[in-house]
Amino acid sequence: MKNFGVIGAAGYIAPRHLRAIKDTGNNLLAALDKHDCVGIMDSYFPDADFFVEYERFDRHFDKLKRQGTQIDYVSICTPNYLHDSHIRFALRHGADAICEKPIVLNPWNIEALQEIERETGGRVNTILQLRLHPVIQALKKKIAEGPKDKVYDVDLSYITSRGRWYFISWKGDMQKSGGVATNIGVHFFDMLTWIFGDVKHSIVHLSEPHKAAGYLELGQARVRWFLSVDYNDVPSSVKQTGKRTFRSITVDGEEVEFSEGFTDLHTESYKGILNGDGFGLEDAKGSIKTVYTIRNAKEIGLTGDYHPLCNNL
């Protein structure tokens, strides 16, 4: 049994981490969040210590260490711009880090963390759960076994409607979240480059607070992508079913159906990490560079090979 700490226990994604810790037979000793709406902890670790102040959480970790209790992992579920600092916290306390996506906002942050890994002997793990999805793994196998010189045409569409709260929260602040392409798109870009190869060329056709669209040329794919948190972009056929989210990936016009199978991917991620097979900083570097490039690119407008959903704007 390994001992865990959690930073960001009140957030949307935290329950998946709490469940993963529980399902893998491990123990949560302490959790931190400046918000105290963490009743979800009762379903998993009611005896865990809880803190709303970082300083007391830090002191508690030091106290545990002096008492001979080792925190093995710190799971980080905080806003994107805080990941770098909280990863450093984990490594300084002799724990490995397990951090949600995007692991950091800038490529040079990864290089600095790799240096701290070497100094401390710790390891930084990230959650790249799409790599564990059976349908995505099957697609990767199919492409790997196909013609090496074939270039596929891929359309990525992801619309996940968000209410007015979204732009009041940290997620609506480009400096804190990295913008919509980073916040909701980074794991899709990771998945595509994992399957089709590194980015050779990137164009941004549209860049707005609510949505973004562009084109990526990968080693074996031409990718048109569209990402949005605007309900108005959800296709009418999907709205009629009462759904507020639309997710689609087509490869050479053929739909890759992967809408199901997400429930246990965090637990599967934890199993890999605990077995020493988790995804580390080097695995995350490519997608972080991709979203950084997108975030800082100048949009060129709707010219060239842009995503067809842009025609509905």
C-alpha positions in Angstrom: 0.0 0.0 0.0 1.3 3.4 -1.0 0.6 6.7 0.7 -0.9 9.5 -1.3 -1.5 13.2 -0.9 -3.9 15.2 -3.2 -3.7 18.8 -4.1 -6.9 20.1 -5.6 -9.5 17.8 -3.9 -12.5 20.0 -4.6 -12.1 20.2 -8.4 -14.1 18.4 -11.2 -11.4 15.8 -11.9 -10.4 15.0 -8.3 -13.0 12.2 -7.8 -11.4 10.2 -10.6 -8.1 10.4 -8.8 -9.6 9.6 -5.4 -11.3 6.5 -7.0 -8.1 5.5 -8.7 -6.2 5.6 -5.4 -8.9 3.6 -3.7 -9.3 1.1 -6.6 -5.6 0.4 -6.7 -5.5 -0.5 -3.0 -3.7 2.5 -1.7 -4.3 5.1 1.0 -4.8 8.9 1.0 -3.3 10.5 4.0 -3.8 14.2 3.3 -5.6 16.5 0.9 -5.4 20.2 0.1 -7.9 22.7 -1.5 -8.7 26.3 -0.7 -12.3 25.4 -1.2 -13.9 23.2 1.5 -16.6 21.6 -0.6 -14.9 18.2 -0.4 -17.7 15.9 0.9 -16.8 13.5 -2.0 -13.8 12.4 0.2 -16.2 10.6 2.5 -16.9 8.1 -0.3 -13.3 7.2 -0.5 -11.0 8.4 2.4 -13.1 9.8 5.3 -10.0 9.5 7.6 -7.7 11.6 5.4 -6.5 14.9 6.9 -7.7 17.9 5.0 -6.3 21.4 4.7 -7.4 24.7 3.1 -4.0 26.4 3.6 -1.0 25.4 1.6 1.4 26.4 4.5 -0.3 24.0 6.9 -0.4 21.2 4.3 3.3 21.7 3.7 4.0 21.6 7.5 1.9 18.4 7.8 4.0 16.7 5.1 7.1 17.7 7.0 5.6 16.4 10.3 4.7 13.0 8.7 8.3 12.7 7.3 9.8 13.3 10.8 7.5 10.7 12.2 8.7 8.2 9.7 5.7 8.2 7.4 6.6 8.5 3.7 4.3 10.1 1.2 4.9 8.1 -1.9 2.8 10.1 -4.4 1.2 13.5 -4.7 -1.8 13.7 -7.1 -2.2 17.1 -8.6 -5.7 18.2 -9.7 -5.3 22.0 -9.5 -5.7 24.8 -12.2 -3.2 24.4 -15.1 -1.0 27.3 -14.2 -0.3 25.9 -10.7 0.8 22.4 -11.9 4.5 23.3 -12.2 4.7 24.7 -8.6 2.8 21.7 -7.1 4.9 19.2 -9.0 7.9 20.8 -7.5 6.3 20.6 -4.0 5.9 16.8 -4.5 9.5 16.3 -5.6 10.9 18.4 -2.8 9.0 16.2 -0.2 10.5 13.0 -1.7 7.3 12.0 -3.5 6.6 11.2 -7.1 4.0 13.4 -8.8 0.9 12.4 -10.7 -0.4 15.4 -12.6 -3.4 16.1 -14.7 -3.2 17.4 -18.2 -1.8 19.8 -19.3 1.2 18.9 -17.1 2.6 22.5 -17.6 1.8 25.4 -19.9 5.2 26.0 -21.6 7.8 23.6 -23.1 10.6 25.1 -21.0 8.8 24.2 -17.8 9.2 20.6 -18.7 12.9 20.9 -19.2 13.2 22.6 -15.7 11.2 19.8 -14.1 13.4 17.2 -15.8 16.3 18.8 -14.1 14.6 18.6 -10.7 13.8 15.0 -11.4 17.5 14.3 -11.8 18.3 16.3 -8.6 15.7 14.6 -6.4 15.5 11.1 -7.9 11.7 11.6 -8.1 9.5 11.0 -11.1 6.8 13.2 -12.7 3.9 11.2 -14.1 1.0 12.6 -16.2 -2.4 11.4 -17.2 -2.6 10.7 -20.9 -5.7 8.6 -20.6 -6.6 8.5 -24.3 -3.5 6.4 -24.9 -5.1 3.7 -22.8 -8.5 3.7 -24.6 -8.9 0.3 -26.4 -10.3 2.0 -29.5 -7.4 4.4 -29.7 -4.9 1.6 -29.1 -6.5 -0.4 -31.9 -6.2 2.6 -34.2 -2.5 3.1 -33.4 -1.9 -0.6 -34.1 -3.7 -0.3 -37.5 -1.7 2.7 -38.5 1.6 1.2 -37.4 0.9 -2.0 -39.4 -0.2 0.0 -42.5 1.8 1.6 -45.3 4.7 3.7 -43.8 4.4 6.3 -46.6 0.6 6.8 -46.4 -0.6 10.1 -45.1 -4.1 10.0 -43.6 -6.8 12.8 -43.7 -8.0 13.3 -40.1 -10.8 15.6 -38.8 -11.0 16.2 -35.0 -14.1 17.8 -33.6 -14.6 18.4 -29.9 -17.4 20.6 -28.6 -18.0 20.5 -24.8 -20.5 23.1 -23.9 -19.7 25.3 -20.9 -22.0 27.7 -19.1 -21.3 31.3 -18.2 -19.3 30.3 -15.1 -16.5 29.0 -17.3 -15.2 32.4 -18.2 -15.5 33.7 -14.7 -13.4 30.8 -13.4 -9.7 30.4 -14.0 -10.5 28.3 -17.1 -11.5 31.5 -18.9 -8.2 33.2 -18.2 -5.7 32.5 -21.0 -2.8 33.1 -18.6 -4.1 30.5 -16.2 -5.6 27.8 -18.4 -3.7 28.3 -21.7 -7.0 28.9 -23.6 -9.5 26.5 -25.0 -7.0 24.7 -27.3 -4.8 23.9 -24.3 -7.5 23.2 -21.7 -9.7 20.9 -23.7 -7.5 19.9 -26.6 -4.1 18.9 -25.2 -4.9 15.2 -24.7 -6.4 15.0 -28.3 -3.2 16.5 -29.7 -1.2 14.1 -27.7 -3.2 11.2 -28.9 -2.9 12.2 -32.6 0.8 12.7 -32.5 1.2 9.4 -30.6 -0.5 7.7 -33.5 0.5 9.7 -36.6 3.9 11.2 -35.7 5.3 14.5 -34.7 4.0 17.9 -35.8 5.7 19.2 -38.9 3.6 22.2 -39.6 0.8 24.1 -37.7 -1.7 26.7 -38.8 -4.4 28.4 -36.7 -7.5 29.5 -38.7 -9.6 30.6 -35.8 -8.6 31.7 -32.2 -11.3 33.0 -29.9 -12.0 32.7 -26.2 -14.8 30.2 -26.8 -13.4 28.2 -29.7 -10.3 27.6 -31.9 -9.6 25.8 -35.2 -6.6 25.0 -37.2 -4.6 22.5 -39.3 -1.7 20.2 -38.3 0.6 18.4 -40.6 1.9 15.3 -38.8 4.3 12.6 -39.9 1.5 10.5 -41.3 -1.6 12.7 -41.2 -3.2 16.0 -42.3 -5.4 17.1 -39.4 -8.2 19.6 -39.4 -9.2 20.4 -35.8 -12.0 22.3 -34.2 -12.4 22.8 -30.5 -15.2 24.7 -28.7 -17.0 25.3 -25.4 -19.9 27.1 -27.1 -23.2 25.2 -27.1 -24.1 27.0 -30.4 -21.5 24.9 -32.2 -23.1 21.6 -31.2 -24.7 20.0 -34.3 -28.5 20.3 -34.3 -28.9 16.5 -34.6 -27.0 16.2 -31.3 -28.9 18.9 -29.6 -32.1 17.1 -30.4 -31.0 14.2 -28.3 -30.5 16.5 -25.3 -26.7 16.2 -25.3 -24.4 19.2 -24.9 -21.2 17.5 -26.0 -20.0 16.4 -29.5 -16.9 14.4 -30.0 -15.8 13.1 -33.4 -12.6 11.8 -35.0 -12.6 10.6 -38.6 -9.7 9.0 -40.5 -10.0 9.1 -44.3 -13.8 9.8 -43.8 -14.3 6.8 -41.4 -15.6 7.6 -37.9 -13.5 6.4 -35.0 -16.1 5.6 -32.4 -14.7 6.1 -28.9 -17.5 7.8 -27.0 -17.6 5.0 -24.5 -14.9 3.5 -22.3 -13.7 6.5 -20.4 -14.9 5.5 -17.0 -11.9 3.6 -15.7 -9.1 5.2 -17.6 -7.7 7.1 -14.6 -7.6 3.8 -12.6 -5.8 2.2 -15.5 -3.4 5.2 -15.6 -2.6 4.7 -11.9 -2.0 1.0 -12.4 0.6 1.8 -15.0 2.2 4.4 -12.8 2.4 2.1 -9.8 3.9 -0.6 -12.0 6.6 1.8 -13.3 5.0 2.2 -16.7 3.4 5.6 -16.4 3.7 8.4 -18.9 6.4 10.9 -17.9 7.6 14.4 -18.9 9.2 13.2 -22.1 5.9 11.7 -23.2 4.1 15.0 -22.6 6.6 17.3 -24.2 5.3 17.0 -27.7 1.7 18.0 -26.9 2.8 20.8 -24.7 4.9 22.2 -27.5 1.9 21.8 -29.9 -0.6 23.8 -27.7 2.0 26.4 -26.9 2.6 27.0 -30.6 -1.2 27.1 -31.2 -1.7 29.5 -28.3 0.9 31.9 -29.6 0.1 31.7 -33.3 -1.6 34.5 -35.3 -4.9 33.3 -36.8 -5.0 33.5 -40.6 -8.7 33.4 -41.0 -10.8 30.9 -43.0 -8.4 30.3 -45.9 -6.9 27.1 -47.1 -7.8 23.7 -45.7 -9.9 24.6 -42.6 -12.3 22.5 -40.6 -15.8 22.2 -42.1 -17.5 23.2 -38.8 -16.0 26.7 -39.3 -18.5 27.2 -42.1 -21.3 27.3 -39.5 -19.8 30.2 -37.6 
